[in-house]
Amino acid sequence: DVYKRQVCNRCVLNMDHHCPWINNCVGFFNRKFFMLMLFYGLSIQYMILPRLIIEVIKITYDMFDDGIKETFTFENVVIIIACCFMAPLLVSLTIFFRFHLSLVIENSTTIENLDKKRNNSQTVDFNLG
């Protein structure tokens, strides 16, 4: 199906959704690149977050050994804040990626998925006449 989006002001073949992060509609021709962007972003976060957690654990041990004033340097505060932001972001993006991966496997779009839920059916019939 072709959808005309007011946000992009153009027709998009097999449109999935409008993504504000890439400022474009995700459809037939760029879904691969959208999925790759999610995959690479998740891969980087899965590599960085364990290292941040190790650093936060070291900071915590140092805090008990050296005291709070010596432990809370600017670098340590930035590491703690980064870890606090990255952990929920990683969980959210993982859920988002799994949802879109299941849509790709089913050869479906977000719009079709919402139509299925709205109609309480397993298939969406676009051939109505």
N, CA, C and O atoms as CSV, one atom per row, in Angstrom:
chain,resi,resn,atom,element,x,y,z
A,1,ASP,N,N,0.827,-1.182,0.000
A,1,ASP,CA,C,0.000,0.000,0.000
A,1,ASP,C,C,0.873,1.248,0.000
A,1,ASP,O,O,1.982,1.261,0.534
A,2,VAL,N,N,0.346,2.273,-0.603
A,2,VAL,CA,C,1.043,3.548,-0.664
A,2,VAL,C,C,0.317,4.524,0.242
A,2,VAL,O,O,-0.901,4.676,0.152
A,3,TYR,N,N,1.056,5.179,1.106
A,3,TYR,CA,C,0.490,6.159,2.025
A,3,TYR,C,C,1.079,7.524,1.714
A,3,TYR,O,O,2.264,7.649,1.404
A,4,LYS,N,N,0.243,8.537,1.799
A,4,LYS,CA,C,0.724,9.919,1.652
A,4,LYS,C,C,0.791,10.515,3.042
A,4,LYS,O,O,-0.220,10.619,3.737
A,5,ARG,N,N,1.991,10.906,3.442
A,5,ARG,CA,C,2.200,11.466,4.767
A,5,ARG,C,C,2.265,12.974,4.684
A,5,ARG,O,O,2.941,13.535,3.821
A,6,GLN,N,N,1.557,13.622,5.587
A,6,GLN,CA,C,1.601,15.072,5.640
A,6,GLN,C,C,2.945,15.553,6.177
A,6,GLN,O,O,3.399,16.644,5.832
A,7,VAL,N,N,3.582,14.737,7.023
A,7,VAL,CA,C,4.862,15.137,7.601
A,7,VAL,C,C,5.933,15.216,6.517
A,7,VAL,O,O,6.687,16.187,6.458
A,8,CYS,N,N,6.000,14.199,5.660
A,8,CYS,CA,C,7.025,14.160,4.612
A,8,CYS,C,C,6.558,14.820,3.319
A,8,CYS,O,O,7.368,15.208,2.476
A,9,ASN,N,N,5.258,14.938,3.178
A,9,ASN,CA,C,4.641,15.525,1.979
A,9,ASN,C,C,5.021,14.740,0.723
A,9,ASN,O,O,5.343,15.329,-0.309
A,10,ARG,N,N,4.982,13.408,0.817
A,10,ARG,CA,C,5.223,12.554,-0.333
A,10,ARG,C,C,4.608,11.187,-0.083
A,10,ARG,O,O,4.272,10.841,1.050
A,11,CYS,N,N,4.467,10.419,-1.146
A,11,CYS,CA,C,3.905,9.076,-1.039
A,11,CYS,C,C,5.026,8.093,-0.703
A,11,CYS,O,O,6.135,8.190,-1.229
A,12,VAL,N,N,4.713,7.139,0.186
A,12,VAL,CA,C,5.699,6.162,0.626
A,12,VAL,C,C,5.125,4.770,0.402
A,12,VAL,O,O,4.047,4.449,0.903
A,13,LEU,N,N,5.842,3.947,-0.348
A,13,LEU,CA,C,5.423,2.577,-0.621
A,13,LEU,C,C,5.641,1.716,0.617
A,13,LEU,O,O,6.717,1.734,1.215
A,14,ASN,N,N,4.607,0.960,0.998
A,14,ASN,CA,C,4.683,0.039,2.126
A,14,ASN,C,C,5.191,0.751,3.384
A,14,ASN,O,O,6.126,0.293,4.039
A,15,MET,N,N,4.557,1.873,3.702
A,15,MET,CA,C,5.025,2.708,4.802
A,15,MET,C,C,4.865,2.008,6.140
A,15,MET,O,O,3.831,1.401,6.415
A,16,ASP,N,N,5.892,2.097,6.965
A,16,ASP,CA,C,5.862,1.524,8.297
A,16,ASP,C,C,5.516,2.596,9.325
A,16,ASP,O,O,4.540,2.457,10.063
A,17,HIS,N,N,6.304,3.657,9.377
A,17,HIS,CA,C,6.051,4.759,10.317
A,17,HIS,C,C,6.937,5.940,9.957
A,17,HIS,O,O,7.867,5.811,9.161
A,18,HIS,N,N,6.648,7.074,10.541
A,18,HIS,CA,C,7.537,8.231,10.394
A,18,HIS,C,C,8.484,8.229,11.579
A,18,HIS,O,O,8.048,8.214,12.730
A,19,CYS,N,N,9.779,8.243,11.298
A,19,CYS,CA,C,10.789,8.195,12.345
A,19,CYS,C,C,11.384,9.581,12.549
A,19,CYS,O,O,12.015,10.121,11.641
A,20,PRO,N,N,11.189,10.169,13.740
A,20,PRO,CA,C,11.762,11.500,13.962
A,20,PRO,C,C,13.286,11.481,14.078
A,20,PRO,O,O,13.923,12.520,13.902
A,21,TRP,N,N,13.885,10.321,14.371
A,21,TRP,CA,C,15.338,10.245,14.530
A,21,TRP,C,C,16.054,10.362,13.195
A,21,TRP,O,O,17.157,10.904,13.124
A,22,ILE,N,N,15.433,9.857,12.138
A,22,ILE,CA,C,16.029,10.002,10.808
A,22,ILE,C,C,15.279,11.047,9.993
A,22,ILE,O,O,15.644,11.319,8.849
A,23,ASN,N,N,14.245,11.627,10.565
A,23,ASN,CA,C,13.439,12.667,9.927
A,23,ASN,C,C,12.955,12.215,8.553
A,23,ASN,O,O,13.078,12.939,7.565
A,24,ASN,N,N,12.408,11.015,8.512
A,24,ASN,CA,C,11.951,10.452,7.255
A,24,ASN,C,C,10.943,9.347,7.553
A,24,ASN,O,O,10.896,8.811,8.661
A,25,CYS,N,N,10.147,9.019,6.552
A,25,CYS,CA,C,9.226,7.897,6.695
A,25,CYS,C,C,9.963,6.604,6.380
A,25,CYS,O,O,10.703,6.525,5.400
A,26,VAL,N,N,9.757,5.597,7.212
A,26,VAL,CA,C,10.364,4.283,6.994
A,26,VAL,C,C,9.391,3.483,6.155
A,26,VAL,O,O,8.234,3.300,6.531
A,27,GLY,N,N,9.863,3.012,5.024
A,27,GLY,CA,C,9.012,2.267,4.110
A,27,GLY,C,C,9.794,1.187,3.396
A,27,GLY,O,O,10.813,0.704,3.890
A,28,PHE,N,N,9.301,0.816,2.222
A,28,PHE,CA,C,9.855,-0.297,1.465
A,28,PHE,C,C,11.334,-0.107,1.139
A,28,PHE,O,O,12.118,-1.048,1.265
A,29,PHE,N,N,11.719,1.081,0.728
A,29,PHE,CA,C,13.070,1.289,0.226
A,29,PHE,C,C,14.099,1.590,1.303
A,29,PHE,O,O,15.297,1.508,1.034
A,30,ASN,N,N,13.671,1.940,2.525
A,30,ASN,CA,C,14.675,2.267,3.540
A,30,ASN,C,C,14.489,1.492,4.851
A,30,ASN,O,O,15.121,1.821,5.854
A,31,ARG,N,N,13.637,0.480,4.851
A,31,ARG,CA,C,13.458,-0.320,6.070
A,31,ARG,C,C,14.737,-1.051,6.440
A,31,ARG,O,O,15.046,-1.185,7.624
A,32,LYS,N,N,15.487,-1.528,5.455
A,32,LYS,CA,C,16.755,-2.214,5.721
A,32,LYS,C,C,17.713,-1.291,6.474
A,32,LYS,O,O,18.352,-1.706,7.441
A,33,PHE,N,N,17.807,-0.053,6.030
A,33,PHE,CA,C,18.729,0.887,6.658
A,33,PHE,C,C,18.263,1.277,8.055
A,33,PHE,O,O,19.084,1.515,8.941
A,34,PHE,N,N,16.940,1.343,8.256
A,34,PHE,CA,C,16.391,1.617,9.583
A,34,PHE,C,C,16.724,0.479,10.544
A,34,PHE,O,O,17.126,0.720,11.682
A,35,MET,N,N,16.556,-0.764,10.083
A,35,MET,CA,C,16.861,-1.918,10.924
A,35,MET,C,C,18.362,-1.995,11.210
A,35,MET,O,O,18.759,-2.345,12.321
A,36,LEU,N,N,19.195,-1.674,10.226
A,36,LEU,CA,C,20.637,-1.668,10.453
A,36,LEU,C,C,21.031,-0.595,11.468
A,36,LEU,O,O,21.906,-0.819,12.304
A,37,MET,N,N,20.383,0.573,11.394
A,37,MET,CA,C,20.666,1.637,12.356
A,37,MET,C,C,20.335,1.161,13.775
A,37,MET,O,O,21.111,1.387,14.703
A,38,LEU,N,N,19.185,0.502,13.939
A,38,LEU,CA,C,18.823,-0.026,15.253
A,38,LEU,C,C,19.817,-1.095,15.712
A,38,LEU,O,O,20.241,-1.107,16.867
A,39,PHE,N,N,20.179,-1.981,14.801
A,39,PHE,CA,C,21.100,-3.065,15.148
A,39,PHE,C,C,22.464,-2.521,15.564
A,39,PHE,O,O,23.023,-2.950,16.574
A,40,TYR,N,N,23.002,-1.578,14.789
A,40,TYR,CA,C,24.314,-1.015,15.127
A,40,TYR,C,C,24.261,-0.226,16.427
A,40,TYR,O,O,25.186,-0.297,17.236
A,41,GLY,N,N,23.187,0.523,16.630
A,41,GLY,CA,C,23.043,1.260,17.891
A,41,GLY,C,C,22.978,0.332,19.086
A,41,GLY,O,O,23.599,0.599,20.115
A,42,LEU,N,N,22.232,-0.759,18.961
A,42,LEU,CA,C,22.158,-1.741,20.050
A,42,LEU,C,C,23.499,-2.439,20.263
A,42,LEU,O,O,23.905,-2.676,21.400
A,43,SER,N,N,24.178,-2.766,19.176
A,43,SER,CA,C,25.480,-3.434,19.300
A,43,SER,C,C,26.463,-2.568,20.070
A,43,SER,O,O,27.179,-3.057,20.944
A,44,ILE,N,N,26.496,-1.289,19.745
A,44,ILE,CA,C,27.403,-0.377,20.445
A,44,ILE,C,C,27.035,-0.290,21.922
A,44,ILE,O,O,27.907,-0.305,22.790
A,45,GLN,N,N,25.735,-0.200,22.200
A,45,GLN,CA,C,25.319,-0.103,23.607
A,45,GLN,C,C,25.624,-1.384,24.372
A,45,GLN,O,O,26.016,-1.325,25.538
A,46,TYR,N,N,25.452,-2.540,23.738
A,46,TYR,CA,C,25.775,-3.802,24.412
A,46,TYR,C,C,27.278,-3.939,24.662
A,46,TYR,O,O,27.687,-4.678,25.557
A,47,MET,N,N,28.104,-3.237,23.883
A,47,MET,CA,C,29.546,-3.257,24.135
A,47,MET,C,C,29.948,-2.250,25.210
A,47,MET,O,O,30.854,-2.515,26.000
A,48,ILE,N,N,29.284,-1.105,25.244
A,48,ILE,CA,C,29.683,-0.039,26.163
A,48,ILE,C,C,29.119,-0.226,27.566
A,48,ILE,O,O,29.824,0.014,28.546
A,49,LEU,N,N,27.866,-0.650,27.681
A,49,LEU,CA,C,27.219,-0.716,28.999
A,49,LEU,C,C,27.932,-1.634,29.987
A,49,LEU,O,O,28.084,-1.245,31.145
A,50,PRO,N,N,28.376,-2.826,29.600
A,50,PRO,CA,C,29.113,-3.649,30.587
A,50,PRO,C,C,30.368,-2.959,31.120
A,50,PRO,O,O,30.693,-3.081,32.302
A,51,ARG,N,N,31.069,-2.238,30.254
A,51,ARG,CA,C,32.261,-1.515,30.709
A,51,ARG,C,C,31.880,-0.397,31.676
A,51,ARG,O,O,32.576,-0.165,32.665
A,52,LEU,N,N,30.785,0.292,31.393
A,52,LEU,CA,C,30.319,1.339,32.306
A,52,LEU,C,C,29.920,0.757,33.661
A,52,LEU,O,O,30.206,1.348,34.703
A,53,ILE,N,N,29.263,-0.396,33.647
A,53,ILE,CA,C,28.848,-1.029,34.903
A,53,ILE,C,C,30.075,-1.411,35.728
A,53,ILE,O,O,30.087,-1.241,36.947
A,54,ILE,N,N,31.107,-1.928,35.059
A,54,ILE,CA,C,32.348,-2.260,35.770
A,54,ILE,C,C,32.948,-1.006,36.397
A,54,ILE,O,O,33.411,-1.042,37.537
A,55,GLU,N,N,32.942,0.092,35.666
A,55,GLU,CA,C,33.478,1.350,36.192
A,55,GLU,C,C,32.664,1.860,37.380
A,55,GLU,O,O,33.230,2.363,38.351
A,56,VAL,N,N,31.338,1.733,37.307
A,56,VAL,CA,C,30.484,2.163,38.430
A,56,VAL,C,C,30.766,1.306,39.666
A,56,VAL,O,O,30.781,1.817,40.785
A,57,ILE,N,N,30.989,0.016,39.466
A,57,ILE,CA,C,31.321,-0.861,40.599
A,57,ILE,C,C,32.662,-0.449,41.206
A,57,ILE,O,O,32.807,-0.421,42.428
A,58,LYS,N,N,33.648,-0.128,40.349
A,58,LYS,CA,C,34.940,0.338,40.867
A,58,LYS,C,C,34.783,1.643,41.633
A,58,LYS,O,O,35.393,1.821,42.688
A,59,ILE,N,N,33.972,2.553,41.115
A,59,ILE,CA,C,33.729,3.832,41.793
A,59,ILE,C,C,33.087,3.592,43.155
A,59,ILE,O,O,33.438,4.247,44.137
A,60,THR,N,N,32.152,2.655,43.211
A,60,THR,CA,C,31.481,2.343,44.476
A,60,THR,C,C,32.479,1.799,45.500
A,60,THR,O,O,32.469,2.212,46.659
A,61,TYR,N,N,33.349,0.862,45.063
A,61,TYR,CA,C,34.364,0.341,45.982
A,61,TYR,C,C,35.319,1.437,46.433
A,61,TYR,O,O,35.684,1.498,47.607
A,62,ASP,N,N,35.727,2.308,45.504
A,62,ASP,CA,C,36.626,3.411,45.850
A,62,ASP,C,C,35.969,4.364,46.834
A,62,ASP,O,O,36.630,4.932,47.703
A,63,MET,N,N,34.665,4.532,46.690
A,63,MET,CA,C,33.949,5.438,47.590
A,63,MET,C,C,34.022,4.930,49.033
A,63,MET,O,O,34.171,5.724,49.961
A,64,PHE,N,N,33.919,3.628,49.224
A,64,PHE,CA,C,34.000,3.065,50.573
A,64,PHE,C,C,35.428,3.085,51.113
A,64,PHE,O,O,35.635,3.216,52.319
A,65,ASP,N,N,36.417,2.956,50.220
A,65,ASP,CA,C,37.816,2.945,50.655
A,65,ASP,C,C,38.373,4.351,50.874
A,65,ASP,O,O,38.999,4.619,51.900
A,66,ASP,N,N,38.144,5.253,49.905
A,66,ASP,CA,C,38.777,6.572,49.933
A,66,ASP,C,C,37.882,7.678,50.490
A,66,ASP,O,O,38.384,8.733,50.881
A,67,GLY,N,N,36.610,7.463,50.532
A,67,GLY,CA,C,35.695,8.509,50.970
A,67,GLY,C,C,34.985,9.154,49.793
A,67,GLY,O,O,35.428,9.055,48.649
A,68,ILE,N,N,33.889,9.810,50.090
A,68,ILE,CA,C,33.049,10.369,49.037
A,68,ILE,C,C,33.722,11.538,48.332
A,68,ILE,O,O,33.638,11.635,47.108
A,69,LYS,N,N,34.382,12.420,49.056
A,69,LYS,CA,C,34.954,13.619,48.444
A,69,LYS,C,C,36.038,13.287,47.430
A,69,LYS,O,O,36.122,13.941,46.391
A,70,GLU,N,N,36.863,12.297,47.703
A,70,GLU,CA,C,37.933,11.941,46.783
A,70,GLU,C,C,37.411,11.148,45.586
A,70,GLU,O,O,38.022,11.173,44.518
A,71,THR,N,N,36.300,10.451,45.750
A,71,THR,CA,C,35.780,9.581,44.702
A,71,THR,C,C,34.982,10.339,43.658
A,71,THR,O,O,35.070,10.022,42.472
A,72,PHE,N,N,34.209,11.325,44.066
A,72,PHE,CA,C,33.321,12.006,43.125
A,72,PHE,C,C,34.043,13.103,42.363
A,72,PHE,O,O,33.904,14.292,42.651
A,73,THR,N,N,34.817,12.663,41.381
A,73,THR,CA,C,35.432,13.596,40.441
A,73,THR,C,C,34.462,13.806,39.281
A,73,THR,O,O,33.455,13.106,39.173
A,74,PHE,N,N,34.761,14.752,38.435
A,74,PHE,CA,C,33.886,15.030,37.285
A,74,PHE,C,C,33.749,13.802,36.393
A,74,PHE,O,O,32.652,13.491,35.929
A,75,GLU,N,N,34.855,13.103,36.149
A,75,GLU,CA,C,34.830,11.908,35.298
A,75,GLU,C,C,33.936,10.818,35.886
A,75,GLU,O,O,33.171,10.183,35.160
A,76,ASN,N,N,34.030,10.603,37.183
A,76,ASN,CA,C,33.209,9.572,37.824
A,76,ASN,C,C,31.730,9.920,37.782
A,76,ASN,O,O,30.891,9.041,37.588
A,77,VAL,N,N,31.405,11.188,37.961
A,77,VAL,CA,C,30.000,11.611,37.901
A,77,VAL,C,C,29.456,11.401,36.485
A,77,VAL,O,O,28.321,10.955,36.316
A,78,VAL,N,N,30.261,11.721,35.474
A,78,VAL,CA,C,29.832,11.524,34.085
A,78,VAL,C,C,29.612,10.031,33.807
A,78,VAL,O,O,28.650,9.668,33.130
A,79,ILE,N,N,30.476,9.180,34.314
A,79,ILE,CA,C,30.326,7.729,34.114
A,79,ILE,C,C,29.042,7.231,34.776
A,79,ILE,O,O,28.312,6.435,34.184
A,80,ILE,N,N,28.763,7.680,35.975
A,80,ILE,CA,C,27.543,7.249,36.676
A,80,ILE,C,C,26.299,7.729,35.942
A,80,ILE,O,O,25.348,6.965,35.774
A,81,ILE,N,N,26.293,8.977,35.505
A,81,ILE,CA,C,25.138,9.509,34.771
A,81,ILE,C,C,24.958,8.780,33.443
A,81,ILE,O,O,23.830,8.462,33.065
A,82,ALA,N,N,26.047,8.511,32.731
A,82,ALA,CA,C,25.960,7.782,31.457
A,82,ALA,C,C,25.385,6.389,31.658
A,82,ALA,O,O,24.581,5.921,30.852
A,83,CYS,N,N,25.794,5.733,32.723
A,83,CYS,CA,C,25.276,4.395,33.015
A,83,CYS,C,C,23.785,4.446,33.341
A,83,CYS,O,O,23.021,3.579,32.917
A,84,CYS,N,N,23.380,5.458,34.091
A,84,CYS,CA,C,21.967,5.594,34.461
A,84,CYS,C,C,21.088,5.892,33.254
A,84,CYS,O,O,19.933,5.466,33.218
A,85,PHE,N,N,21.607,6.612,32.265
A,85,PHE,CA,C,20.831,6.889,31.056
A,85,PHE,C,C,20.870,5.726,30.076
A,85,PHE,O,O,19.877,5.441,29.408
A,86,MET,N,N,22.006,5.057,29.989
A,86,MET,CA,C,22.164,4.026,28.966
A,86,MET,C,C,21.399,2.742,29.297
A,86,MET,O,O,20.907,2.074,28.388
A,87,ALA,N,N,21.293,2.390,30.559
A,87,ALA,CA,C,20.614,1.133,30.920
A,87,ALA,C,C,19.135,1.138,30.498
A,87,ALA,O,O,18.702,0.193,29.839
A,88,PRO,N,N,18.343,2.164,30.851
A,88,PRO,CA,C,16.947,2.152,30.381
A,88,PRO,C,C,16.826,2.311,28.867
A,88,PRO,O,O,15.914,1.760,28.251
A,89,LEU,N,N,17.750,3.067,28.270
A,89,LEU,CA,C,17.734,3.223,26.818
A,89,LEU,C,C,17.995,1.891,26.129
A,89,LEU,O,O,17.370,1.573,25.117
A,90,LEU,N,N,18.911,1.123,26.674
A,90,LEU,CA,C,19.214,-0.186,26.103
A,90,LEU,C,C,18.009,-1.119,26.184
A,90,LEU,O,O,17.712,-1.831,25.225
A,91,VAL,N,N,17.328,-1.120,27.299
A,91,VAL,CA,C,16.135,-1.957,27.444
A,91,VAL,C,C,15.057,-1.522,26.455
A,91,VAL,O,O,14.444,-2.360,25.794
A,92,SER,N,N,14.826,-0.226,26.353
A,92,SER,CA,C,13.795,0.288,25.441
A,92,SER,C,C,14.120,-0.028,23.990
A,92,SER,O,O,13.255,-0.482,23.241
A,93,LEU,N,N,15.363,0.212,23.593
A,93,LEU,CA,C,15.738,-0.060,22.203
A,93,LEU,C,C,15.722,-1.548,21.879
A,93,LEU,O,O,15.424,-1.932,20.748
A,94,THR,N,N,16.038,-2.381,22.854
A,94,THR,CA,C,15.968,-3.829,22.622
A,94,THR,C,C,14.535,-4.256,22.349
A,94,THR,O,O,14.282,-5.027,21.424
A,95,ILE,N,N,13.606,-3.766,23.139
A,95,ILE,CA,C,12.186,-4.078,22.923
A,95,ILE,C,C,11.740,-3.547,21.571
A,95,ILE,O,O,11.045,-4.246,20.833
A,96,PHE,N,N,12.128,-2.316,21.234
A,96,PHE,CA,C,11.769,-1.700,19.961
A,96,PHE,C,C,12.341,-2.493,18.791
A,96,PHE,O,O,11.651,-2.723,17.798
A,97,PHE,N,N,13.602,-2.912,18.907
A,97,PHE,CA,C,14.225,-3.697,17.839
A,97,PHE,C,C,13.549,-5.048,17.680
A,97,PHE,O,O,13.314,-5.489,16.555
A,98,ARG,N,N,13.233,-5.716,18.790
A,98,ARG,CA,C,12.556,-7.022,18.708
A,98,ARG,C,C,11.188,-6.890,18.046
A,98,ARG,O,O,10.789,-7.751,17.262
A,99,PHE,N,N,10.464,-5.803,18.364
A,99,PHE,CA,C,9.161,-5.576,17.749
A,99,PHE,C,C,9.308,-5.406,16.240
A,99,PHE,O,O,8.571,-6.026,15.472
A,100,HIS,N,N,10.249,-4.576,15.813
A,100,HIS,CA,C,10.408,-4.344,14.379
A,100,HIS,C,C,11.007,-5.555,13.673
A,100,HIS,O,O,10.714,-5.784,12.499
A,101,LEU,N,N,11.832,-6.327,14.355
A,101,LEU,CA,C,12.344,-7.558,13.758
A,101,LEU,C,C,11.207,-8.552,13.530
A,101,LEU,O,O,11.172,-9.230,12.503
A,102,SER,N,N,10.281,-8.642,14.480
A,102,SER,CA,C,9.129,-9.534,14.285
A,102,SER,C,C,8.253,-9.048,13.133
A,102,SER,O,O,7.683,-9.859,12.403
A,103,LEU,N,N,8.142,-7.733,12.963
A,103,LEU,CA,C,7.382,-7.212,11.822
A,103,LEU,C,C,8.059,-7.559,10.498
A,103,LEU,O,O,7.386,-7.900,9.526
A,104,VAL,N,N,9.379,-7.474,10.459
A,104,VAL,CA,C,10.107,-7.824,9.238
A,104,VAL,C,C,9.932,-9.311,8.934
A,104,VAL,O,O,9.726,-9.690,7.781
A,105,ILE,N,N,10.012,-10.148,9.958
A,105,ILE,CA,C,9.840,-11.587,9.763
A,105,ILE,C,C,8.437,-11.912,9.262
A,105,ILE,O,O,8.262,-12.798,8.425
A,106,GLU,N,N,7.440,-11.196,9.775
A,106,GLU,CA,C,6.052,-11.402,9.343
A,106,GLU,C,C,5.721,-10.678,8.038
A,106,GLU,O,O,4.610,-10.809,7.524
A,107,ASN,N,N,6.679,-9.911,7.494
A,107,ASN,CA,C,6.467,-9.085,6.311
A,107,ASN,C,C,5.258,-8.171,6.522
A,107,ASN,O,O,4.346,-8.110,5.697
A,108,SER,N,N,5.284,-7.473,7.640
A,108,SER,CA,C,4.187,-6.595,8.012
A,108,SER,C,C,4.756,-5.223,8.360
A,108,SER,O,O,5.971,-5.049,8.455
A,109,THR,N,N,3.878,-4.267,8.546
A,109,THR,CA,C,4.291,-2.924,8.938
A,109,THR,C,C,3.632,-2.564,10.257
A,109,THR,O,O,2.734,-3.263,10.728
A,110,THR,N,N,4.083,-1.475,10.843
A,110,THR,CA,C,3.484,-1.008,12.095
A,110,THR,C,C,2.018,-0.655,11.881
A,110,THR,O,O,1.176,-0.946,12.730
A,111,ILE,N,N,1.711,-0.030,10.748
A,111,ILE,CA,C,0.327,0.347,10.454
A,111,ILE,C,C,-0.547,-0.893,10.339
A,111,ILE,O,O,-1.653,-0.919,10.879
A,112,GLU,N,N,-0.067,-1.921,9.642
A,112,GLU,CA,C,-0.834,-3.166,9.518
A,112,GLU,C,C,-0.991,-3.845,10.877
A,112,GLU,O,O,-2.044,-4.412,11.166
A,113,ASN,N,N,0.037,-3.793,11.705
A,113,ASN,CA,C,-0.040,-4.374,13.040
A,113,ASN,C,C,-1.103,-3.663,13.880
A,113,ASN,O,O,-1.875,-4.307,14.590
A,114,LEU,N,N,-1.136,-2.338,13.794
A,114,LEU,CA,C,-2.159,-1.586,14.530
A,114,LEU,C,C,-3.558,-1.882,14.001
A,114,LEU,O,O,-4.515,-1.949,14.773
A,115,ASP,N,N,-3.680,-2.061,12.674
A,115,ASP,CA,C,-4.981,-2.428,12.105
A,115,ASP,C,C,-5.434,-3.801,12.594
A,115,ASP,O,O,-6.615,-4.004,12.873
A,116,LYS,N,N,-4.485,-4.754,12.698
A,116,LYS,CA,C,-4.830,-6.080,13.218
A,116,LYS,C,C,-5.347,-5.986,14.648
A,116,LYS,O,O,-6.345,-6.616,14.998
A,117,LYS,N,N,-4.658,-5.191,15.475
A,117,LYS,CA,C,-5.090,-5.051,16.867
A,117,LYS,C,C,-6.424,-4.328,16.969
A,117,LYS,O,O,-7.255,-4.666,17.812
A,118,ARG,N,N,-6.628,-3.339,16.117
A,118,ARG,CA,C,-7.877,-2.588,16.141
A,118,ARG,C,C,-9.057,-3.459,15.715
A,118,ARG,O,O,-10.154,-3.329,16.258
A,119,ASN,N,N,-8.833,-4.349,14.743
A,119,ASN,CA,C,-9.903,-5.206,14.233
A,119,ASN,C,C,-9.981,-6.546,14.954
A,119,ASN,O,O,-10.862,-7.352,14.655
A,120,ASN,N,N,-9.072,-6.802,15.904
A,120,ASN,CA,C,-9.017,-8.075,16.634
A,120,ASN,C,C,-8.959,-9.271,15.701
A,120,ASN,O,O,-9.657,-10.263,15.912
A,121,SER,N,N,-8.130,-9.182,14.670
A,121,SER,CA,C,-7.999,-10.291,13.729
A,121,SER,C,C,-6.531,-10.582,13.489
A,121,SER,O,O,-5.654,-9.793,13.840
A,122,GLN,N,N,-6.284,-11.739,12.878
A,122,GLN,CA,C,-4.917,-12.135,12.581
A,122,GLN,C,C,-4.465,-11.643,11.217
A,122,GLN,O,O,-3.267,-11.491,10.978
A,123,THR,N,N,-5.416,-11.391,10.315
A,123,THR,CA,C,-5.067,-10.924,8.979
A,123,THR,C,C,-5.758,-9.593,8.724
A,123,THR,O,O,-6.812,-9.301,9.290
A,124,VAL,N,N,-5.149,-8.803,7.873
A,124,VAL,CA,C,-5.742,-7.533,7.456
A,124,VAL,C,C,-6.144,-7.678,6.013
A,124,VAL,O,O,-5.310,-7.970,5.156
A,125,ASP,N,N,-7.432,-7.476,5.730
A,125,ASP,CA,C,-7.938,-7.643,4.372
A,125,ASP,C,C,-8.002,-6.289,3.700
A,125,ASP,O,O,-8.865,-5.469,4.013
A,126,PHE,N,N,-7.078,-6.055,2.767
A,126,PHE,CA,C,-7.078,-4.789,2.038
A,126,PHE,C,C,-7.822,-4.914,0.712
A,126,PHE,O,O,-7.989,-3.921,0.003
A,127,ASN,N,N,-8.268,-6.117,0.371
A,127,ASN,CA,C,-8.964,-6.341,-0.894
A,127,ASN,C,C,-10.471,-6.338,-0.625
A,127,ASN,O,O,-11.107,-7.392,-0.621
A,128,LEU,N,N,-11.028,-5.166,-0.405
A,128,LEU,CA,C,-12.444,-5.079,-0.058
A,128,LEU,C,C,-13.326,-4.749,-1.250
A,128,LEU,O,O,-14.530,-4.561,-1.074
A,129,GLY,N,N,-12.790,-4.673,-2.423
A,129,GLY,CA,C,-13.696,-4.433,-3.519
A,129,GLY,C,C,-13.091,-3.736,-4.614
A,129,GLY,O,O,-13.754,-3.467,-5.616
